[in-house]
Amino acid sequence: MEGIVMATGINNASFTERQLVTFLLGEDEFGTDIMDVKEIIRVPDITRVPNAPVYVEGACNLRGNILPIIDGRTWFNLERKNRDENSRVLVIDVDGKATGVIVDKVSEVMRVNIADIEAPPEIIRNVDLDYLNGVVKLENGNRLVMLLDVVKALSVNNAQKEEIKEQNESLQKNSAILGSSNNESIDEEQLVSFLLGKEEYAIGIMKVKEIIRTPQIVKVPNCEEYIEGIVSIRNNLLPIINLRTCFGMEHLEVNDHTRILVADMGSFTAGIMVDKVLEVLRVPSSIIQSPPRFSTQSEDQLKGVAKMDQGKRMILMLEPSKLISADVISGISGTDGIYKEDSDGKSIGKQLIDEEQLVTFKIDSVEYGVKIANVQEINRMTEVTKIPRAPYCIEGIVNLRGNVIPALNLRKLFNLPEKSITDATRIIIIDHNGKRTGIVVDSVSEVLRFEKTLIEAPPDTLSNGVDSDYVEGVGKLNDGKRMILILDISKILTLC
């Protein structure tokens, strides 16, 4: 199965943004400029090359051309891994010649602000890592993407270039091994394919602005059932369409595979929620057939059916502008982008902006909260390895899926008596400025959303003995009957 990412596939919003293809190698996420990626394809049959460098997997036939394949894990000194259904090959243009790089998984195509890209830490800057040209901080630092100059990373010295050249020439002479194919027609469709249930659908890449993970969605009252709600993307409010509900399919809970396609719907932009994004591909127009005649609505929504693999793989091509009408969107939004008022007379969009979201937890009988943007995950208490001569409030270190994370004991920081670990004890993984720290708490209460107007500045002295420097605000809920001390994570991690 072959796909292509073209430089013109997703329009640049401005010169302040970059478009990236993000992918996984092990547990680390990398990104590379979309202009350097010619195609994204499934892992094909690969012909091994005798006496090749350890990182050269072999070569394959890509539409009549020999494509050398490099194993991304070996290239970056990681342990080799068996291929699975998520494995993909990034086809990169290196010095005018295509080179394939096998990665564990392609995450998404995204657009990021240049302001969100930071220089790599000084500690890892050296000659061997000069192809790491930045770190992208997303979701308020909860997600880090290492930005690679893949062309520089794949550039090899002259001796290696000559070796690969000779290997390719030998493979080309033996065309019986790789087979041959005629040049495909220039008349092609470029698509982003995805799953809904077991069916594969696709939207033209020119209609897809970006692909994102599912953010926090705010429900909108009194709207169509298939309108999942709205989200805030770079200070813009975006309606989310649940395509499953739109097509009358059963409800599916959001999971790690769920994605939102930010799409041009004609006169407006909306997010389309799908079960899983598969790949970016191109298909010849000759294998696309007109949609079957079912009803007026289905005829409008279906642009065509692509018959791949001699008809074994069927892709239903959708026309985004026909999925829902602009009248439905105008019913929940105004021309100024501020969504309609709820029963209390406050716009949903303004409510989203004016609210604070916290993860709340208890230490003794006192309830605390940290902003949800700083919380990466919440785990049961795990084994802690003590560190000699560590600061008094550091419990030790824990192993989180191969990552070593310091564990901070808030009881010790707040000078409270020690308490034995129970079934309710939790460790909250905090991501602050790209660094993860676990904070140990007695129990986690809930994820809470309330208006920022209910937050007051902390008093100079707190009766429970907690230093006011650690507290950035006090949430007063239920007419003041419930008090939540909102912790300043930057101060907590600095003063400890």
N, C-alpha and C positions, 0 to 999 in steps of 0.2 A: 504494500500500500504506500503510495507516495503522496507527499504534500509539499506545498511551497509557501514560503513567506516572502512576499515581494516588498520592496522598499516603499512602494506606493499603496500597499494594502491597507494601512491605517494612517490616516492623515495626521500630521503634526499639529497640535493645538497652537503652539507658539515656539519660539526659540528658547524658551525657559524650561522646556520639557524634553525628555528623552524617551524613546520607545524601546522597551527591552523584551527579550525572550528569556524567561527565567526557567531554571532546571535544577534538578537535584543530583548530587553525587554523594552517596551515603546520606547522612542527616543534614548536610550543609546545602544551602540554597545559593545558587549562582545566577548571575544575569549577564547577558551580553547584548550589545546594540543590535537591533533588528536589521540594520543595514548590512551587518556582517553575516547574517544568516540567509542563505539562499533557499533552503528547504528544510522541512522537518519530516522525516519519514520513519516508518516502522523499521525494525532491524531486519534487513533482507538476508538471503542466503549469502554467506561470505566464503570466498575461496582463500584458503590459507596460503601465505607466502613463505617459502622455506628460508630460513636464516634471516628473517626480518628482525628489526629491533623489537624488544619485548613489548613495547606499547603499540606496535602495528598489528592489528587484528587480522588484516588481510585486505581483500579488495572485492568489490561487487560490480555488477552491471547496472548502471543507472541510465536507462533509455539510450543504450548503445554506447555509452561512455564508461570508461573504467574509473571507479571511485575508490581511492584508498581509504581504509577504515582504521581509525585509531580508537583504542579503548580509553575512555576518559578517566576511568578509575586508575588504571595503570599509569597514565600520563601524570596524574596528580598524586602518585605514590599511595594509593588506597588499595585495600585488598580486593581482589577480583570477585565478581559476583555473577551468578547465573542470570541470564536474561529472563525477563518475564513480560507480561502483557503491557506493562508500563514503559519498558525500555524503548528509547527512541534514538535516532541518529540525527544530529544537527549537521547539515551540509554547509560548510564554511568556505568562503572564497579566500584562498591564501595565495597571494602573488599571481592572481589570474587563474589559478587551478583549484578545483573543488576538492575538499578533504572532508570526510565524514568523521564525526566524533560521537561515540556511543555514550549516552547518559542514562541514569537510572529512570528519570521521569522528567517530562516537560511540564512545568507547573502552569504557566499562563503567559499570555502576551499582555504587557501592561505599559502604561504611560506614567512616568514619574517626574516630579519637579526636580530640576537641577539642584535646588536648595536642599533637597532631602539626601543628596549624595555628599558623603564626607570622605576626606582623604583617609587612606588606610593607616592604622596605628603605626607609629615610628618603629615599634619593636619588631614588626614583620616586614619592614621595608629593606630590601636588599636587591642585589643584581638578579638573583634567581627568581624573585617575585615581582619584577617590574611590570609584569602583565596584569597584576592586581591594581587597578587604578581607581578604586573607590569602594565605599560601603554604602549601600542604600538603606536608609532607616525608614521603615514603613510602620503604619499602625502605632504611631507615637512611640517608636522604638521597640515594640513587641516583636517585630519581624525584621531580621537583618538579611540583606542580599548582597553577597560579594560580587562586585562588578568587575568582570574580566574583559581584557582586550584579547579576545580569542585569536585574532589574527597574529598578534605578537606571541601568544602562548604556543601557537602551532608552528610558528616559524622555526625551522631547523637549520643547522649549519650546512655548508656546501656539501660535505661528505655524505651527510644523511639525505640531502636532497637528491644527490646523484644516485644513492642506493635505492631510494623509493622510485626514482625515475626508471632505473633499470628493471626493478620489479614490475612496474606497470607495463613496460614494453614487453616483458616476457609473458605477462598475462594477456596482453592484446594479441600476441602471436597465436596464442592458444584459444581462439574464440569459441572453440567447441565446448570448452569448460564453462565459460560464462554465458554463452549464447549470444544472440544479436537481436536487435529490434529496430524497426523503422522509426524515423523521427516522427514524433507526435505532431499533430496539427497545432498551430499557434492559437487556434480558436479553442480556448479553455475557460473554465469557471474556477475561481479560487474560493475555497470554502473553509469555514470553521465548523467541524462536525462535533456532535454531542449526543448523549444518550438521554432518552426519556423512557424509563422502564427498559425493555429489551430492544426498542426501536431506535435506529440511528437517524438523526436529523442534521440539517446543516443550514447555515446562513452565509450569504456572500460576505467575504472578508471586508469588502468595501463598506459594508453596513455595520461592521463591528468596530467600535471605538477602542474598547479594551475588555479584558477578562479579569474578574476579581473574585476573591473569596467572599463568602457570604458575611456581610457586616451585621451590626445590630440593626434590626428592622423595626420601625415604629408603625404600629397599626393605624389605619385611617378609618374612622367610623363612617357608616352609611355609604359604602362604595361597593363596586362590583366584587363578587366573591374571589375572582382570580387576581384582584389587586392585593398583593401580599402586604403592602405598606409602602413606606418611604424610607430612604437612607440619606445620610449626608456624606457626599463625596467631594472632598476639596472645597467645602463650604457651598456646594451646590446640592439642592434637594432633588433626589431621583426617585420616581415611582418604580416599584418592583412588581413585575408580572410573574405570577406562578404559572409556568407553562403547563404543568400537570393539571392544575385546576381548570385552566383555560380549555384544555382538551378533554375534560371530563374524566381524568384518571384519578386513582385513589391517592390520598395524601401520603407524602413521604417526609419523614423528619429530616431536617438539615443534618448532613454529616460531613466528613472530611473531603468527600468528592464533590459536594455541591458547589456550583459556581454560578456567578452572575455574568451574563454577557451584556455589556453596556452597548446598546444598539441604536442606530438611527432608524426611528420608526416613521420617518417621513417629515411631519411637521413638528415632531418633538423627539426627545431622547428618553429612553427607558431602560431599566435593567430587566433582563429575561433570566429567570431562575431555571436552571437545568440540573439533571442528576449528576452528570459528569461530562467534562469536555474531553474529547478524544484526541483530535489532531487538527492541524492546519494542512489542507491538501488542495491539490488541483486536479480537476477531471476534464477530459476532453468533452467538448459540447456534443460530440457525436454519440456519446453514451447516455445523454440526458434525454428522457422522454417526457412528453406532456403528462400532467397528473391525470389519474383516472377520474371519471365523471361521477361524483357522488352527490354533491349538493353545491349550491352557489357559494356557500361559505367556505367549504373545503377547497373548491376550485380556486378561490381567491387567495387563501392562505398558502396553498401549495404552489410553488413556482415550477416544480418539476421533480422527477425521480431519476437519480443517477444509479445506473446498474453497473456495479463494479464486480470484478472477478467472475466474468461470464454470467452475471446475474445472481451470484451467490451472496453478494453484499449489496443491499438496497439502501440508498440514502435519500430520505425525503427532504427536499429543499424548500425552505420556508421563505415567504416574502414578509419581512417584519412589518411593513407599512399596512399589511392587511390583517394582522393579528388582532388588533383592537383599534377602535376609531379614536380620532382626536377628541370627539365629543365626550368620550368616557374620561379621558385624562383631564379635559377642561372642567369636568364635573368635580374633580378633587383638587384642581390647581387653578391659579389665576395667571394672567399674562405676566405678572411681575415675579413669578416663581414662588410666591408664598402660598402655601396650601390653605384650603378652605377652613373655616372655623369649626371647632367642635361644639359640643353642647354647652360648654362654659364660655363660649365666645372667644376663645384663644386659638390662633392658627396652629395647626399641627406642626408646621415648619418652625415657627417661633418657639413652640413648646420643646421641640427637639434641641434647639440651640440653648434654651434657657434652663435645661435640666442637667443635673449631675447624676452620674451613675457610679455606684460604689459596690465593692465587695465588703460586706460587714462581718465582723467576727468578735468573739468575746475573749477577754482575759480577766479571770475572776468574774465579777458581776458587771464589769464595765464593757460597753460595746464600742468598738472602734470601726473605722472604715478606711479603705484605700481606694483611690480612683481605679476604675476597672481598666482604664487604658494602660495602667502599670502592671496589671496582673496577667501573667502568661498562662498559668494553670494552678490548680489546687490539688494536692495529693495527700493521701494518708501518710502519717509519719513513718519514715523509713529509717534504716540503720544509719547512725551518725558516726563518722570517724573523728576522734578527738585530735586536735592540733596542738602540739606543745607550744607554750608561750603565746597563744592566740589572745586577742583582746577578750576581756572578761565576758562580753555579751555574745561572743561567737561560740555557738555550741560545738561546731566542728564543720566537717564537709560531708556532703551526700553525693551519691552517684545517681544522676538522672539521665538514663539512657546513654551512658558513656560520657556524659559531661559532668565535670566536677564543679559543684556549686556550694558556696559557703552558706551555713545555716545560722541565722541570727535568732537568738532567744529573746523575745520581747519582755518576758518576765524579768530576766536579768537586767535588761536595759532600763526597765522601769523600777528596778530595785524592789521587786515583789518576791515573796517566798517561793521556793521551787515547788513544782507539782509533778507528780508521776504522770507518765504518758498513759492516756486512755484511748478507747476506741474513737472518741470524738476529736482527739488531737489531730491537727492538720498542719501541713507545711505549705505556705502560699509562695509560689515562685514569682518573684517580682523582677521585671525587666526595667532597668533604669539606665538610660544613656548607653544602651547596648550591653550592659553587664547584668547578669542574672544573680539574684540572691534569694535564698529561701528564708522566710520568716515563720517561726514556730508559734502557733497560737493554740489556745485551749479548745476552741471549736469555731466553725464557720457558720454564720447565721443564714445569710441570703445575698443575692444580688439585688440591689435596691436602686430605684430611680425616683428622685424627687426634685422639686424646683429649687434653683439656686437661691431664691429669695428666703428660703428657710435656713440658710447657712449664716451664722454669725461669727465674727472674729472671736478667737479664744480669749478668755480672761488671762490676766497676767499670772495668776496662780491658780492651779487646779487642785481641788480638794482631794482628788484621788492620788496625789503624789506624782503625777506625770508632769514632767517638765513641759511648760507651754511652748518651748522652742520646737518640740516635736509635733505640735498640733497646728495645722493651718486653718482650721475652722471647726465649728460645732454645729451639727445638724440638729435642729429642734423639730421633732415630728410629733404628731398626735397632740397638738396644742401644748407642746413642751413636755409631755409626759414621757417621751422617748428621746434620749440624748445620745448622739453618736459623735465621738471624737474623730475627726478626719485627720489622719496622720500625713505629715509632710515627708514623703519617702526620701526626698533628697537630703533632708536634715537627718533623718533616721540613719541613713547609710553613711553620712559624713561624720556625725558626732560620735558614732559608736567606736 
